[in-house]
């Protein structure tokens, strides 16, 4: 959950206790249920990032921002306020702008659902500029992102092994070296694990963000890595002065 410019935005919400063959290991999500969500960002159409049951749990009637190709599916599910974006598109929403940026990840919906690209998003207000990376591997084009105050960066996945198109702690640190945000918060870890495999490599429910911090000390020493437990809240500091970014 990102609160920016007075807007409440959820990223790729997966909120249920069990999704397909995955069981939730983190505490339940409350979403401060008395407060509505204004918008949802969906980075791609995989089942663990676009989940019908989770979207129906989100309070309020949020606008859904999705990759082009996903709108028809969501409208079929009964969601009418859907905005499709493709790479470099920018949408204004209240006091913030939402820009679709690249992600290196296959984004179609298996087994035979719609095809759509994977996206990241840069959300910008007068106070802050936030990069939500979605699911991605490291790629040199990350260096084109500029003046990022906060990077929401995946550091693992939902099982004991990662496929291609994902960041592990080392590759996430390489991403920080390219982007040089002021602050990075590791995401996409410690939440779901395959049913029946809780005994197998379960340290991966705990270790990845700490491994990122260790790697970042070497590869991106100017970036603060702030580890939040699922459900924990933090506040952002003042925006980095523009002259610092232009001097990099």
Buried (B, 14 or more C-beta within 10 A) or exposed (E): BBEBBEBBBBBBBBBBEEBEEBBBBBEEBEBEEEEEBBBBBBBBBBBBBBBBEBBEBBBBEBBBBBBBBBBEBBEEEEBEEBBBBEBEBEBEBEEBBBBBBBBBBBBBBEEEBBEBBBBBBBBBBEEBBBBBBBBBBBBEEBEEBEBBBBBBBBBBBBBBEBEEBBBBBBBBBBBBBBBBBBBBBBBBBBBBBBEEBEEEEEEBBEBBBBBBBEBBEEBBEEBBBBBEEBEEEEEBEEBBEEEEBEEE
